[in-house]
Amino acid sequence: MKIVIATPLYPPELGGPATYAKILFEELPKRGIEVELVKFSDVRHLPKIVRHVAYFFRVRRALARADLVLALDPVSVGLPACIASWMLKKPLVVKIVGDYAWEQGRQRFGIKDTLDDFAHTKRAPFFVRLLRSVQTRVARRAHTIIVPGGYLKKTVSSWGVPKEKIRVVHNAISLEKIGSVPSQVERLHRPLVVCAGRLVPWKNMDKVIDAVASLRKKGIKTSLVVVGDGPERATLASHAEKKLGSACVFTGAQSHADMLAILKYTDVFVLNSSYEGLSHMLIEAQTLGVPTVATKVGGNTEIITDNENGLLVPYGDEGALPFAISRILSDKSLQAHISTSAKYSSSRFSINAMLDGTISVLDEFK
């Protein structure tokens, strides 16, 4: 069998699709499946629209000599892959890890709704409605859809996709060589709280800044590290300067190895999102045994069991977040229990388990 993987990201680019594509590219050939990558990064330098047309022709050319195409999102690479598969009459498998239309709406078009509310409203700017139409049509035309968790299966099903077409295959993470902790992080006063990821509105990192500030007012001299980059960086940095001063460091985007080093070095990892499909960062923190506080939303509850391998807090409860962080920092036995349980539970997200699940989907098209 030969497959084409259409991916929006690939290392050294960061992100879940990049990690996933790299693992499949390296591991599937060892199991008898030939892989040809078609990377969107190869056309990203071209003008808009032109890049998508050029990408379509690359996918079509590759798919002409393959058995099926696996697209790692439903829009930027999913639409070209969908058209190519239709023209060549070859199967299309799409991996969906989030609602692309909602994410773009939150970042660029002033959408304030949570994902669950957005799924039930028809009111949205034209471009957001267009993106929603594209991802829905691609999902409905796909022969099979892979999602990383039950929450996203429910989300995609709400688009009118039959549940029997949707297969849950958990994400896997690869803990490469651990890198080095930046000197600016090492200079911070401990204990350290870390939040990491793309700096976008639904990550709510401003509330993590507020939580650490409230702990410092109570005499808990905690410092904060924010790892990542994105459209909210300037706003967040200004907010942190007012609230925390030199007790907060923004590292910007880091290599995966250095990000893992920072994560391992920290005392508490915080994920304060209003929405998550199945967070790679959360799984990585679990695998490293880092005590974690996460919001009780989306796929977070598929990874974290409250008071076992982490602490869950209600989204939007500004008092619950600093309280949960302080619980971990003040209770050594709780830290040890969470760390041990986290390492044990993370075995569900092994590379072998992900590969077995993915291959079981691909084998249906032999």
C-alpha positions in Angstrom: 0.0 0.0 0.0 1.1 3.5 -0.8 -0.5 6.6 0.8 -0.1 10.3 0.4 0.0 12.4 3.6 -1.2 16.0 3.0 0.0 18.0 5.9 -0.3 21.7 6.8 2.8 21.6 9.0 6.0 19.6 9.2 9.1 20.0 11.4 10.9 22.3 12.1 7.4 23.9 12.2 5.6 23.3 15.5 2.2 21.9 16.1 0.2 18.6 16.4 0.0 17.9 12.6 3.8 18.4 12.3 4.4 15.8 15.1 1.8 13.4 13.7 3.1 13.6 10.1 6.7 13.1 11.1 5.8 9.9 13.2 3.8 8.5 10.3 6.4 9.3 7.7 9.1 7.6 9.7 7.2 4.6 11.2 4.6 3.5 8.6 7.2 2.3 6.1 8.6 -0.1 8.8 5.1 -1.7 8.8 4.9 -2.1 5.0 3.1 1.1 4.1 4.9 3.5 1.7 4.4 7.2 2.4 4.7 10.3 0.2 4.5 13.6 2.0 3.0 16.7 0.4 3.8 19.6 2.7 1.9 22.9 2.6 5.1 24.6 3.8 6.5 24.0 0.3 4.0 26.4 -1.3 3.4 28.8 1.6 5.8 31.4 0.1 3.4 31.8 -2.8 0.5 34.4 -2.8 -2.8 33.4 -1.3 -5.1 31.4 -3.7 -2.1 30.7 -5.9 -0.5 28.6 -3.1 -3.7 26.5 -2.8 -3.9 25.9 -6.5 -0.2 24.9 -6.6 -0.8 22.7 -3.6 -3.8 21.0 -5.3 -1.6 20.0 -8.3 1.1 18.6 -6.0 -1.4 16.5 -4.1 -3.1 15.3 -7.4 0.3 14.4 -8.9 1.3 12.3 -5.8 -2.1 10.7 -5.4 -2.0 9.5 -9.1 0.6 7.0 -8.0 -0.8 6.1 -4.6 -3.8 4.2 -3.1 -5.3 6.9 -0.9 -4.7 10.3 0.6 -4.6 11.1 4.3 -5.3 14.9 4.9 -4.3 16.3 8.3 -6.9 19.1 8.3 -10.2 19.6 6.6 -9.5 23.0 5.0 -6.0 24.2 4.0 -4.9 20.7 2.9 -8.3 18.9 3.2 -10.0 20.8 0.4 -7.3 20.3 -2.2 -7.0 16.6 -1.2 -10.8 16.2 -1.4 -10.9 17.6 -4.9 -7.9 15.4 -6.0 -9.5 12.3 -4.5 -12.8 13.0 -6.2 -11.1 13.5 -9.6 -9.0 10.4 -9.3 -11.7 8.3 -7.6 -9.4 7.4 -4.8 -10.3 7.2 -1.0 -9.9 10.3 1.2 -9.2 9.9 4.9 -9.2 13.2 6.9 -7.8 13.7 10.4 -9.7 16.5 12.3 -8.3 17.8 15.5 -10.5 20.9 16.0 -13.0 23.3 14.4 -11.0 25.3 11.9 -13.8 27.8 11.2 -14.3 28.5 14.9 -10.6 28.9 15.5 -10.2 31.4 12.6 -13.4 33.2 13.8 -11.9 33.6 17.3 -8.6 34.8 16.0 -9.6 37.1 13.1 -13.3 37.8 13.1 -14.4 38.7 16.6 -16.2 35.4 17.4 -16.7 35.2 21.2 -18.8 32.0 21.4 -17.3 28.9 22.9 -17.0 26.0 20.4 -20.1 24.3 21.8 -22.2 27.5 21.4 -20.7 28.2 17.9 -21.8 24.7 16.7 -25.4 25.7 17.3 -25.5 29.2 15.8 -25.8 30.2 12.2 -24.8 33.8 12.8 -21.2 34.4 11.8 -19.2 36.6 9.5 -19.3 35.5 5.8 -15.7 34.2 5.7 -16.3 32.1 8.9 -19.5 30.7 7.4 -17.5 29.9 4.2 -14.8 28.1 6.2 -17.5 26.2 8.1 -19.1 25.1 4.8 -15.8 23.9 3.4 -14.8 21.8 6.5 -18.3 20.3 6.7 -18.4 19.4 3.0 -14.9 17.9 3.1 -15.8 15.9 6.2 -19.0 14.6 4.6 -17.2 13.6 1.4 -14.4 11.8 3.3 -14.5 8.0 3.3 -13.3 7.9 6.9 -12.5 10.6 9.5 -9.9 10.1 12.3 -10.3 12.1 15.5 -8.0 12.0 18.6 -10.8 11.7 21.1 -14.5 11.3 22.0 -15.1 15.0 22.4 -14.1 15.7 18.8 -16.1 12.7 17.5 -19.1 14.4 19.0 -18.1 17.7 17.4 -17.6 16.3 13.9 -20.8 14.3 14.2 -22.7 17.5 14.9 -21.7 18.6 11.3 -23.9 15.9 9.9 -21.2 13.3 9.5 -22.4 9.7 10.3 -20.8 8.4 13.5 -19.8 5.2 11.8 -17.4 7.1 9.5 -15.6 8.6 12.5 -12.8 6.6 14.1 -11.1 7.6 17.4 -7.3 7.1 17.3 -5.5 8.8 20.3 -2.7 11.1 19.5 0.8 10.0 20.4 3.8 12.0 21.5 7.4 11.4 21.0 9.8 12.5 23.8 12.9 13.2 21.8 16.2 14.1 23.3 15.5 16.6 26.1 17.1 20.0 25.2 18.2 22.8 27.5 16.4 25.3 29.7 16.9 28.9 28.5 19.0 30.9 30.9 16.2 33.5 31.3 14.0 30.7 32.7 16.7 29.4 35.0 17.1 32.8 36.6 13.5 33.0 37.7 12.6 32.5 41.3 11.0 29.1 42.0 8.4 27.6 42.2 7.7 27.9 38.5 4.4 27.8 36.7 4.5 27.1 33.0 1.8 27.6 30.3 2.7 26.8 26.7 1.1 26.7 23.3 0.0 29.0 20.6 -0.9 32.4 22.1 -4.5 32.6 20.9 -7.6 33.9 22.7 -9.1 30.5 23.7 -5.9 29.5 25.7 -6.8 32.3 28.2 -3.2 32.8 29.3 -4.1 36.2 30.7 -6.0 34.4 33.4 -2.9 32.3 34.3 -1.1 35.6 34.6 -3.8 36.8 37.0 -3.7 33.6 39.0 0.1 33.8 39.5 -0.3 37.5 40.5 -2.9 36.6 43.1 -0.6 33.9 44.6 2.2 36.4 44.8 -0.1 38.8 46.7 -0.7 36.0 49.2 3.1 35.6 49.7 3.6 32.6 47.4 6.6 33.9 45.4 5.7 32.0 42.2 7.2 32.9 38.8 5.5 32.3 35.4 7.0 31.1 32.1 5.0 31.5 28.9 6.2 29.3 26.1 5.1 29.9 22.5 4.1 32.6 20.1 1.0 33.9 18.4 -1.3 36.9 17.8 -1.9 37.5 21.5 1.7 37.9 22.5 2.0 41.7 22.6 -1.2 42.0 24.6 -0.2 39.2 27.0 3.3 40.6 27.5 1.9 44.0 28.4 -0.6 42.5 30.8 2.2 40.4 32.4 4.5 43.4 32.8 1.8 45.2 34.8 0.9 42.2 36.9 4.2 40.3 37.4 7.0 42.5 36.2 10.3 40.5 36.2 8.6 37.4 37.6 7.3 36.5 34.2 9.3 35.4 31.1 8.0 35.0 27.5 10.3 32.6 25.8 8.8 32.8 22.3 8.6 29.7 20.2 11.1 27.0 21.2 12.4 23.8 19.6 10.5 20.7 20.7 13.5 19.5 22.7 13.9 22.8 24.6 10.2 23.0 25.2 10.3 19.6 26.8 13.3 20.7 28.9 11.3 23.7 30.2 8.3 21.5 30.9 10.4 19.0 32.8 12.0 21.8 34.8 8.7 23.4 36.0 6.8 22.8 39.2 3.2 23.1 37.7 2.0 23.0 34.2 -1.3 25.0 33.5 -3.6 24.6 30.6 -6.4 27.1 31.0 -8.2 26.7 27.6 -11.9 27.2 27.0 -11.5 24.5 24.4 -9.2 21.6 23.6 -9.5 18.7 21.2 -6.8 16.4 22.7 -3.8 18.5 23.7 -0.3 17.3 22.8 1.1 19.6 25.5 -1.1 18.0 28.1 -0.1 14.5 27.1 3.6 15.5 27.1 3.3 17.0 30.6 1.7 13.7 31.7 4.4 11.6 30.2 7.1 13.7 32.0 5.1 13.4 35.3 4.7 17.2 35.6 1.9 18.1 38.1 -0.8 19.7 36.0 -3.9 21.9 36.4 -6.3 22.0 33.4 -9.8 23.2 32.7 -12.6 20.8 32.7 -13.4 21.2 29.0 -13.3 19.2 25.8 -10.7 16.5 25.5 -8.9 17.5 28.7 -11.3 15.3 30.7 -10.2 12.3 28.5 -6.6 12.8 29.7 -7.0 14.1 33.3 -8.9 12.4 36.1 -9.4 15.0 38.8 -7.2 14.4 41.9 -5.6 11.4 40.3 -3.2 12.4 37.5 -3.9 16.1 37.7 -6.4 18.7 38.9 -9.4 19.9 36.9 -10.9 23.3 37.4 -14.2 24.8 35.9 -13.5 27.0 32.9 -14.0 30.7 33.9 -13.7 30.1 37.7 -11.0 32.6 38.4 -10.8 31.6 42.1 -10.4 27.9 41.3 -7.3 28.3 39.2 -5.0 29.9 41.8 -6.4 27.6 44.5 -5.6 24.5 42.4 -2.0 25.8 41.7 -1.5 26.5 45.4 -2.7 23.0 46.4 -0.1 21.4 44.3 2.7 23.8 45.4 1.9 23.3 49.1 1.3 19.6 49.2 4.3 17.4 48.5 2.4 14.1 48.8 -0.2 15.4 46.2 2.6 16.3 43.9 4.1 12.8 44.2 0.8 11.1 43.7 -0.1 13.2 40.6 3.3 12.7 39.1 3.3 8.9 39.5 -0.3 8.6 38.2 0.4 10.9 35.3 3.3 8.8 34.0 1.3 5.6 34.4 -1.8 6.9 32.6 0.2 8.4 29.7 0.9 4.9 28.4 -2.4 5.1 26.6 -0.9 7.6 24.2 2.1 5.6 23.0 3.3 5.7 19.4 2.7 2.0 19.0 -1.0 2.4 20.0 -1.4 5.4 17.6 0.2 3.5 14.8 -1.9 0.4 15.4 -5.1 2.5 15.3 -4.1 4.4 12.2 -3.1 1.2 10.3 -6.4 -0.4 11.2 -8.1 2.5 9.4 -5.8 2.3 6.4 -6.2 -1.5 6.1 -9.9 -1.0 5.4 -8.9 0.3 2.0 -6.6 -2.6 0.9 
